[in-house]
């Protein structure tokens, strides 16, 4: 998956060359920057809830900020540009130990997938969640977190 911010047309072309990649667009305003639009496209969405807002408020220099919800127009535009296959990407907080946050994020992603699928009659091939589960220093806590997920 190729994902970046403030990406130039040249960089998108390089990422898609020689068989390409799964292109993830972090900012829907970048759709028009992709000259030769791929058949498979993915948009990033980082749902914002209470836990996320607390973290962002205390880490203003963080590169991972909430991405606006890709509305149906992003996918509609992608279809017009030639996309036939679709995905959704989310970057959650790394080292998160609160499994409820991850479960809530998955719920929000699945809701968005259901809405867009129904309205535009498209099928999503995948959604992915990057980031990760934090590893606590106490083995008992690690085991219980993994079992709850």
C-alpha positions in Angstrom: 0.0 0.0 0.0 1.3 3.4 -0.9 0.1 6.1 1.4 1.5 9.7 1.7 0.6 13.3 2.4 1.1 16.3 0.1 2.0 14.0 -2.8 2.9 15.3 -6.2 1.7 13.9 -9.5 5.2 12.6 -10.2 5.3 10.6 -6.9 1.9 9.1 -7.6 3.1 8.0 -11.1 6.2 6.4 -9.6 4.1 4.5 -7.1 1.8 3.2 -9.8 4.6 2.3 -12.3 5.7 -1.3 -13.1 2.6 -3.1 -11.8 1.9 -0.4 -9.2 0.6 -0.8 -5.7 -2.6 -0.4 -3.7 -2.9 3.4 -3.8 -4.3 4.9 -0.7 -5.3 8.5 -0.8 -5.0 10.2 2.5 -6.7 13.4 1.5 -9.6 13.3 -0.9 -8.6 16.6 -2.4 -5.6 14.7 -3.9 -7.8 12.6 -6.2 -7.3 14.9 -9.1 -3.5 14.7 -8.6 -3.5 11.1 -9.7 -3.0 11.4 -13.5 -3.6 7.7 -14.5 -6.2 6.6 -12.1 -5.8 2.9 -10.9 -8.6 0.3 -11.0 -8.0 -0.4 -7.3 -8.2 2.6 -4.9 -8.3 3.1 -1.2 -9.1 6.1 1.0 -7.9 6.7 4.5 -10.3 7.4 7.3 -9.3 7.8 10.9 -12.5 7.9 13.0 -12.4 10.4 15.8 -13.7 9.5 19.2 -12.9 10.6 22.7 -9.7 8.6 23.0 -8.3 9.9 19.7 -9.1 13.5 20.5 -7.3 13.3 23.8 -4.2 12.0 22.1 -4.2 14.5 19.3 -4.7 17.4 21.7 -1.5 16.4 23.5 0.6 15.6 20.5 0.3 18.4 18.1 3.4 17.4 16.2 2.1 13.9 15.5 2.0 13.0 11.8 -1.1 10.8 12.3 -4.0 13.2 12.5 -7.6 12.4 12.1 -8.5 12.1 8.4 -11.8 13.5 7.4 -14.4 10.9 6.7 -14.3 10.1 3.0 -17.8 10.8 1.9 -19.6 9.1 -0.9 -18.4 11.7 -3.4 -14.8 10.5 -3.0 -15.8 7.0 -4.1 -18.2 8.5 -6.7 -15.3 10.5 -8.2 -13.0 7.5 -8.1 -15.6 5.5 -10.1 -15.8 8.3 -12.7 -12.0 8.2 -12.9 -12.1 4.5 -13.7 -11.8 2.7 -10.3 -13.6 -0.6 -10.1 -12.2 -2.1 -6.9 -12.2 -0.4 -3.5 -10.7 -0.4 -0.1 -10.6 1.6 3.1 -7.6 2.3 5.3 -7.4 3.6 8.9 -4.4 4.5 11.0 -5.1 4.1 14.6 -2.9 5.0 17.5 0.2 2.8 17.8 0.7 1.0 21.1 -2.9 1.2 22.1 -3.8 -1.0 25.0 -7.5 -0.2 25.2 -9.1 -2.9 23.1 -12.4 -1.0 23.2 -10.9 1.8 21.1 -9.9 -0.7 18.4 -13.3 -2.5 18.4 -15.0 0.9 18.1 -12.8 1.9 15.2 -13.6 -1.3 13.4 -17.3 -0.7 14.0 -17.1 2.8 12.5 -15.2 1.5 9.5 -17.8 -1.2 8.8 -20.6 1.3 9.1 -19.0 3.6 6.5 -18.3 0.6 4.2 -22.0 -0.5 4.5 -23.3 3.1 3.8 -21.1 3.6 0.7 -21.6 0.1 -0.6 -25.4 0.5 -0.5 -25.5 4.0 -1.9 -23.1 3.4 -4.8 -23.6 -0.3 -5.3 -20.0 -1.1 -4.9 -18.2 -3.9 -3.1 -15.2 -3.3 -0.8 -12.4 -5.8 -1.2 -10.7 -5.0 2.1 -10.3 -2.6 4.9 -7.1 -2.3 6.9 -6.2 -0.9 10.2 -2.6 0.0 10.8 -1.1 1.0 14.1 -1.0 -1.6 16.7 -1.7 -3.2 20.0 0.5 -1.9 22.8 2.5 -4.5 24.6 2.1 -4.1 28.3 5.0 -5.0 30.6 2.8 -7.3 32.7 2.2 -10.7 30.9 -1.2 -11.1 32.5 -2.4 -7.8 31.0 -1.1 -8.8 27.5 -2.9 -12.1 27.6 -6.2 -10.6 28.6 -6.0 -7.8 26.0 -5.3 -10.4 23.2 -8.1 -12.6 24.4 -10.6 -9.7 24.4 -9.7 -8.7 20.8 
